[in-house]
Amino acid sequence: MKVTVSRKAHFNAAHRLYRKDWSFEKNDAIFGKCNNPNYHGHNYELIASVTGEIDQDTGYVIDVKILKDIIKTEIEDAFDHKNLNLDVEEFKTLNPTAENIVVIIYNKIKAKLKPNLELEVTLYETPRNFVSYSGK
């Protein structure tokens, strides 16, 4: 019997969507106001959902405190109040689109989970724009 346990989290971060190898005009045509050279920010909402068998000894799929601590250390401490392009190593050479951010978040959390646990991460960039990734 598999059950999914989810934890919500929040972080604020700035970014700029652009490619260094493109002209400003091409970046502007593709990314619009998200190409602002002075960056722009979002109040990101994150849902990490862990699926697995219920442990017969504890009754847990995962202790929510463990999931909370992983998210705090790996995501909130690393991304909150940061400029993703300048302050987060993974985005020094990777355009910090919502799609790329959710994959990075997934990889950082998944690396800290037991291998038998499945993970899906949903990242809200705005209340109406969000992406999900489950490693598939």
C-alpha positions in Angstrom: 0.0 0.0 0.0 1.7 3.2 -1.2 0.9 6.6 0.4 2.0 10.1 -0.6 3.2 12.5 2.0 3.5 16.2 1.0 5.2 19.2 2.4 4.8 22.9 1.3 7.6 25.4 1.5 8.2 28.9 0.3 11.2 31.0 -0.8 11.7 34.4 -2.5 14.3 34.7 -5.2 15.3 36.9 -8.1 16.4 35.8 -11.5 16.8 36.9 -15.1 15.9 34.7 -18.1 18.5 35.1 -20.9 21.2 33.4 -22.8 24.7 35.0 -22.7 25.3 33.8 -26.3 22.3 35.7 -27.7 21.9 39.4 -28.4 19.8 41.5 -26.0 17.3 41.8 -28.9 16.9 38.1 -29.3 16.7 37.5 -25.5 14.1 40.3 -25.3 12.1 38.7 -28.1 12.1 35.3 -26.4 12.0 36.1 -22.7 10.3 39.6 -22.8 10.2 41.4 -19.4 11.8 38.3 -17.8 15.0 39.4 -19.6 15.3 42.6 -17.4 19.0 43.2 -16.9 18.2 44.3 -13.4 16.5 41.0 -12.6 13.0 40.4 -11.2 11.7 38.3 -8.3 9.1 35.7 -7.4 7.5 34.4 -4.3 8.0 30.7 -5.1 5.7 28.1 -3.5 7.0 24.5 -3.4 5.3 21.2 -2.8 7.4 18.1 -2.3 5.5 14.9 -2.4 7.1 11.6 -1.3 5.4 8.3 -2.1 6.3 4.9 -0.7 5.2 2.0 1.4 4.1 2.7 5.0 6.8 1.5 7.4 5.2 -1.1 9.7 7.3 -0.1 12.7 6.7 3.7 12.5 3.5 4.0 10.5 5.4 6.6 8.3 6.3 6.8 4.7 8.7 9.5 5.7 8.9 11.4 9.0 7.6 14.9 7.9 10.2 16.5 10.1 12.9 14.8 8.1 11.3 16.1 4.8 11.0 19.5 6.4 14.7 19.6 7.3 15.8 18.4 3.8 13.7 21.2 2.2 15.0 23.8 4.6 18.7 22.8 4.2 18.7 22.0 0.5 16.2 24.5 -0.9 15.2 27.3 1.4 18.7 28.0 2.8 20.2 27.7 -0.7 17.6 29.8 -2.7 15.7 32.1 -0.3 16.5 35.8 -0.8 19.1 35.0 -3.4 19.7 36.0 -7.0 19.5 32.6 -8.7 21.7 33.7 -11.6 24.5 35.1 -9.4 24.2 33.3 -6.0 23.3 29.7 -6.8 26.0 27.6 -8.4 23.6 25.4 -10.4 22.3 28.5 -12.3 25.7 30.1 -13.2 25.5 28.2 -16.5 21.8 27.1 -16.5 19.0 29.5 -17.4 16.8 29.6 -14.2 13.5 29.0 -15.8 10.8 27.4 -13.7 11.4 24.2 -15.6 15.1 24.2 -14.7 14.5 25.3 -11.1 12.1 22.4 -10.4 14.5 19.8 -11.8 17.4 21.2 -9.7 15.1 21.1 -6.6 14.0 17.6 -7.4 17.6 16.4 -7.7 18.7 18.1 -4.5 15.8 16.5 -2.5 15.9 13.1 -4.2 19.6 12.7 -3.3 18.7 12.9 0.4 15.8 10.4 0.3 16.0 6.6 0.7 16.2 5.1 -2.8 12.9 3.3 -2.4 10.9 6.5 -2.1 9.4 8.3 -5.1 9.4 12.1 -5.3 7.4 14.7 -7.2 8.1 18.4 -6.9 5.6 21.1 -7.9 6.9 24.7 -8.1 4.6 27.7 -8.3 6.3 30.7 -9.8 3.0 32.6 -9.5 -0.3 31.4 -8.2 -1.3 30.6 -11.8 2.0 29.4 -13.3 3.5 26.2 -12.0 5.6 23.2 -13.1 5.9 19.7 -11.8 8.7 17.1 -12.1 8.9 13.5 -10.9 12.1 12.3 -12.5 10.3 10.6 -15.4 
